[in-house]
């Protein structure tokens, strides 16, 4: 402000009226023809400032693209940009000079919201170039890298599998997806971890703005049977006993194994399973153990997907 309006005395408090009138006085002194009197222009400008958005181009003392915007949040946003300094001249129309800048701000806000959504889920997602360099990763994928949980970065900063046996397969899958699959757009593979079940990884061909890149999605590890039992009890109306039995069987145990783990008879477990499955039969579309396992697998992936500040939410 002091550089642009060097003719104003900023050592004292200046109002909008003071600066506008001083500017018009300098314009007249510089020989710029005035289209209207200072008082008329001041009145018209103040009236325009009451609108939700006002944009215009100023030519004196330097060319400025100006935007005054009353944001829905209650903030009043004022933007002034010198086109030649910020390289914006070709993006603006004289009738709506600030539209391009406003649109850029809107898109940036949308991008930030989309990134926040991806950081709020426990699916690990990354966008990777054909050479293996990560272009984007969400919070869950960053956690896998920081812990060396199935994935790592090599000395060149390229994504690789932590297990050497999977490294070549992953590298080939990423390059093939980024450069275009011959006849298919995605592949699913296992990536071994240091302990526990392997990661289930989907590698897909990027489309649209992601063309020329591979999109990696790692499914979250299934919920612990105790956590799954809590979900079945709290959200689906099973009793505690029914929830415990259903969660163990859904996680892969036979009714006999679940009975031994819970120190109950197999007849008791079968009765509890029948009662529990009966409560959610309309949800899972049947009353078989296979349908229960499929339902529990989906339920685990959804219930385990929520994140808070990059950490798995307690269920």
C-alpha positions, 0 to 999 in steps of 0.5 A, a space after each residue: 500500500 505504501 509503495 503503490 499509494 506513495 502520495 498518501 500520508 500513512 502516518 495518519 489514519 486514512 479511510 477508504 474515502 481519503 485514499 480514493 480522493 487522493 488517487 483521483 487528485 493525482 490522476 488529474 495532476 498526471 493529466 488523466 481525463 476523469 470520466 466523472 467527478 470525485 464525489 460522484 465516483 466516490 458515491 458510486 464506488 461505496 454503493 458497489 462495495 455493498 454488493 457481495 462481490 465487486 471486481 474492477 481494474 485500476 490503472 492509476 498509479 499502477 495497473 491493479 486487478 482488484 476484488 472485494 468479496 463478502 465471503 459466506 463465512 463472514 470474512 471480507 476478502 480483498 485481493 489486489 494483484 499486479 498482472 505483470 508481476 504475478 503473470 496473470 494478465 492472460 487469465 483475466 477478462 477486462 469485464 470480470 478481471 478477478 474471476 480467474 483468481 477467484 476460480 483458482 482460490 475456489 479450486 484450491 479449496 476443493 483440492 484441500 477438501 479432497 485431500 482431507 477426505 483421503 486423509 480421513 480414511 484408513 485405506 492407504 492411497 498413493 499416486 505413483 509415476 511409472 518410474 516409482 516416484 510418489 506424486 501423492 500419498 494420503 496419511 494412511 500410506 505415509 504411516 505404512 512408509 514411516 513404519 516400513 510396513 510392507 513398503 519403503 523408499 529406495 535410495 533414489 526415492 522410488 517406492 518399493 516393496 519392503 520384502 525383496 521377493 515382492 519388489 520386482 512384481 510391484 515395480 512391474 505392476 506400477 510401470 504397467 499401470 502407469 503406461 497402460 495395461 494391455 487389455 486391463 486397467 487394474 491388478 490385485 496383488 499381495 505385499 508381504 509384511 514383517 509380521 501378520 497377514 500380507 497387505 492386499 494391494 490394488 494397482 490401477 491405471 490412472 485416468 483423467 488428470 491422473 493419466 500416466 500414473 498408477 493409483 495404489 490402494 491398500 485395504 486396511 487390516 481386518 478388525 480384531 475379533 474383539 473390536 468386530 464383536 463390539 460393532 456387532 453388539 453395539 450397532 446390530 443388536 446382537 447379545 454379547 455372547 452372540 457377538 463374540 461367537 459370530 466375530 470369531 467364526 467370521 474371522 475364520 475359526 470353526 464353531 469347534 475352535 470358537 467353542 474351545 477359545 471361549 471355553 464353551 460347548 460346541 452346542 452353545 456356540 452353534 445356538 449363539 451363532 444361529 441366534 446372532 445370524 438370525 438377528 441380521 439375516 435380512 442384512 446379510 441376505 441369508 443365514 449361512 456361515 459363509 454369508 456371515 464371513 463375507 458380511 464381517 469382512 465388509 464390515 471390518 473394512 468399513 468400521 476400520 476405515 475411519 481415521 482421526 488425525 492420521 490414526 485409526 479411530 477406536 471402534 
